[in-house]
Amino acid sequence: MKKPRDLDAELQALQQRAKALKGRRVTQFGELVIATGADHLSIEELAGALAAAAKADAPTREAWRRAGAGFFQGQSRTGGGAGRGSQGRAADGGGAPPA
């Protein structure tokens, strides 16, 4: 005979894991803001930039994706302290639509 499953305990464990993952996501977003230098923007500027990014067309988002990928590749090549060198690349290609 099979051992009965404790569905309530499993559900509670899943809820705790979901809460931990959401907390980790928020932390990672904060780390990303700091790593890109966007922590120097006001809350209003950052919110406006994110709102504009959410409404951007596909070619613009693709250009931003490439710039972001370059930012992370530059950061991983030199270790954790590549923020300055990579910021320029991310900022240069960040707002301009692709040519």
N, C-alpha and C positions, 0 to 999 in steps of 0.2 A: 504494500500500500504506500502511496506517495505521501510525503510530508506536506501538510497544507501550507500554502504561501500566506505570508502576512502582508496583504496588499496595502494596508495602512502604513506599515513601516517602510515598504518600498516606495510608496508615494511620498512620504515625508523625506526620505533620502533623496529622491529626485528633486523635490522642491528645494532642499538645502543645496544641492549641487547647482541648480539653476540660479539660485541667489548668489552663490560663490562665483559662478561664471559671469553674471551681470556685474558684480563688483570688480572682477578682474578686467572686464571690458572698459568700465569707467576709468579705472586706474591707467590702462593702456592708452586711452584717449588723452588723458592728462599728460602722460609721458610724451606722447606724440606732439602735443601742443608745445611742450617745453623744448623737445628736440628740434623742432622746426623754427624755434624762435618766436612763435606766435604768442607766447606768453607776455610779450611786450605790447600786444594790442589791447585795447580796451575790450570789455565784454561786448559792448555794442558793435565794435568793428569786427570782432571775431564772429559774432552771431550773424552780422550782415554778410560777411564773406561766405560763411557756411550756407546761408539761405540762398545766396547767388549760385553757389556751387551745386546745390540741390536742383536748381532750375536750369542749369547750363545745358547746352545742346551736346549731342554725342561727340562731335569732333573736338570740342573744347575739353570735355571730360577725358577723352583719350589723350590729349596733350598733357593734361594734368597727371594722368595715370603714368605716362612715360616719365615725366619729371619726378614723380614720387618714387617710381622704381629706381631711377638714377640716384635719388637721395639715399634710399636704403642700400643700394649696392655700394655706394661710396662710403657709407657708414660701416658696412660689414667688412670692407676691405681693410680699413685702418683701425678697426676695433671700435670701442665705444666713444672715442673722442673725436669723431670726424664731423661733428656738427657744423663747424665753421666752413669747412671746405665744401660740404654738401649743401649747405643752405643756399649758397649762391646759385647753384644749378637748379635747385628746386624753385627758388624765387624767380629766376630768370625765365623759366619756361612755364611758371605757374599761371600767370594771368593772360598770356597772349594766346589767341586761337592759333591753330596750326596753319602754316603757310601753304 
